[in-house]
Amino acid sequence: MGKPQRERERGPSPSPSLSTLSAPEAEAEIEIEVAPSKQTSSPVVPQDDKDIMPDLENLQFEARSSRDFAWYDIQIFLAHRFINGELEVRVRYADFGVDEDEWVSVKKAVRVRSIPLESSECMKVQAGDLVLCFREGSNEAVHYDAHVMKIERKLHDVRGCRCLFVVNYDHDNTEEKVHLSRLCRRPKF
């Protein structure tokens, strides 16, 4: 199993246009768009080093495969079961077929999807941080958990971050020097 490198930018899924909706749906869409906001005031949450809490309907997940210990984006949860009191789910990985479906432990192998790092976030990465690192070999191109061991800071230029990050992969304890473009961070809520 292998997967392409994660996309850098993600936008919200496009909503259906009014022309594709039936009359009642179109009216509801218009009503929602023009209705005055009735939100109550809520406390302001500081945004320092935190992501905006995602809309739960649009939350994306990744799962660690027991076949190669790499993390893959989940397209859909197909079923669930309890084995010895532990919840497992059958997942279909994004960009893979039915033959790659797998049962995984929710507690040990499912989490909210990691986020690709941007050049402007370089200084937020510190030695000891857990990251998701894209590893490309002769017969694999997958994401593994890794810890940042050392950082060689360099001046950024028009191409972005030029720093080198020495990472240690958790699954096989090997080290590699990588650029920021190969790293994803864990979301913070």
C-alpha positions in Angstrom: 0.0 0.0 0.0 1.2 3.5 -0.8 -0.4 6.9 -1.2 0.3 10.2 -2.8 1.7 13.0 -0.7 -1.1 15.0 1.1 -2.4 18.1 -0.6 -1.2 21.5 0.6 -4.4 23.4 0.5 -7.9 22.3 1.3 -11.0 24.2 0.9 -14.5 23.4 2.0 -16.4 21.1 -0.3 -18.4 23.0 -2.8 -22.1 23.3 -1.9 -24.7 22.4 -4.5 -25.7 25.3 -6.7 -29.3 26.5 -6.4 -30.0 25.3 -9.9 -29.4 21.7 -8.9 -31.7 21.8 -5.9 -35.4 21.2 -5.9 -37.7 24.1 -5.2 -38.1 23.5 -1.4 -34.3 22.9 -1.1 -33.5 26.1 -3.0 -35.9 28.1 -0.7 -34.2 26.6 2.3 -30.8 27.5 0.9 -31.8 31.0 0.2 -33.4 31.3 3.7 -30.2 30.2 5.3 -28.1 32.6 3.4 -30.2 35.7 4.0 -31.6 35.0 7.5 -30.1 37.3 10.2 -27.7 35.6 12.6 -29.3 34.6 15.9 -26.0 33.4 17.5 -25.4 34.1 21.1 -22.1 35.6 22.2 -19.6 33.0 23.2 -16.2 33.4 24.8 -13.3 34.1 22.5 -10.8 31.2 22.3 -7.2 32.3 21.8 -5.9 31.1 18.5 -2.2 30.8 19.5 -0.9 27.4 18.2 -4.4 26.1 17.9 -6.6 25.2 15.0 -10.1 26.3 14.7 -12.4 23.5 15.9 -13.6 21.8 12.8 -17.2 21.3 11.9 -17.9 17.8 13.1 -19.6 16.9 9.8 -16.4 17.7 7.9 -14.0 16.0 10.3 -11.5 13.8 8.4 -9.7 10.8 9.9 -6.6 8.7 9.2 -5.9 5.2 10.2 -2.7 3.2 10.8 -2.6 0.0 8.7 -1.5 -3.1 10.5 0.0 -4.3 7.2 2.8 -1.7 7.0 2.2 0.6 10.0 1.8 3.6 7.7 -1.1 6.2 8.1 -3.7 6.5 5.4 -6.6 8.8 4.9 -10.0 7.2 5.6 -12.6 7.5 2.9 -15.4 5.9 4.8 -16.1 3.8 7.9 -17.9 0.7 6.7 -18.7 -1.2 9.9 -17.9 -1.6 13.6 -17.5 -4.4 16.1 -16.4 -5.1 19.6 -13.6 -7.6 20.1 -12.7 -8.3 23.7 -14.3 -5.1 24.7 -12.3 -3.0 22.2 -14.0 -1.1 19.4 -12.8 -1.8 15.9 -13.9 -0.3 12.7 -13.7 -1.5 9.1 -12.3 1.3 7.0 -11.9 2.0 3.3 -8.8 4.0 2.6 -9.0 7.0 0.3 -7.7 6.1 -3.2 -7.7 2.3 -2.5 -10.2 -0.4 -3.5 -12.3 -2.9 -1.6 -9.4 -5.4 -1.4 -7.5 -3.0 0.9 -10.3 -2.6 3.4 -9.1 -3.3 6.9 -10.3 -3.7 10.5 -8.5 -1.3 12.8 -8.7 -0.5 16.5 -10.3 2.9 17.1 -8.3 3.5 20.3 -4.9 2.6 18.8 -5.1 3.2 15.1 -7.7 5.9 14.2 -7.2 9.7 14.7 -8.1 13.1 13.3 -6.3 13.7 10.1 -2.8 15.3 10.3 -2.3 18.7 8.6 0.5 19.6 6.1 2.9 22.2 7.4 3.3 25.5 5.6 6.6 27.4 5.3 5.3 30.0 7.7 4.9 27.3 10.4 8.6 26.2 10.3 9.5 27.8 13.6 6.6 26.0 15.4 8.4 22.7 14.9 10.6 21.8 17.8 13.0 18.9 18.5 11.0 16.1 20.2 7.7 16.9 18.3 5.6 14.1 16.9 5.0 14.6 13.2 3.7 12.6 10.3 6.5 12.3 7.7 6.1 11.4 4.0 8.6 8.6 3.2 9.3 7.7 -0.4 11.3 4.6 -1.2 11.9 2.4 -4.2 8.7 0.4 -3.5 6.7 2.7 -1.1 5.4 6.2 -0.7 3.7 6.4 2.6 3.3 8.5 5.8 4.8 7.3 9.1 4.8 8.7 12.6 8.2 10.2 13.4 9.8 12.4 16.1 11.9 15.4 15.2 15.4 14.8 16.6 17.3 17.8 15.4 16.7 20.9 13.3 19.2 22.6 11.0 17.7 26.1 10.6 18.4 27.8 7.3 17.4 31.1 5.8 14.1 31.0 3.9 14.0 32.2 0.3 11.4 32.6 -2.4 11.0 28.8 -2.5 10.0 28.8 1.2 11.5 26.9 4.1 15.0 25.5 3.4 15.5 24.1 6.9 16.4 20.4 7.4 14.7 18.2 10.0 16.3 15.1 11.3 13.4 12.7 12.0 13.4 9.3 13.7 10.6 7.0 12.3 8.7 5.3 15.2 8.0 2.0 13.3 11.6 1.0 12.5 13.8 3.5 14.4 15.6 4.8 11.3 16.6 8.4 10.9 16.4 10.7 7.8 16.9 14.3 7.0 13.8 15.9 5.4 12.5 19.2 4.3 9.4 20.8 5.9 7.3 20.0 2.8 7.4 16.3 3.8 6.0 16.9 7.3 2.5 17.1 8.6 1.6 18.2 12.2 -1.0 16.8 14.6 -4.0 19.1 14.9 -4.6 20.9 18.3 -8.1 21.6 19.6 
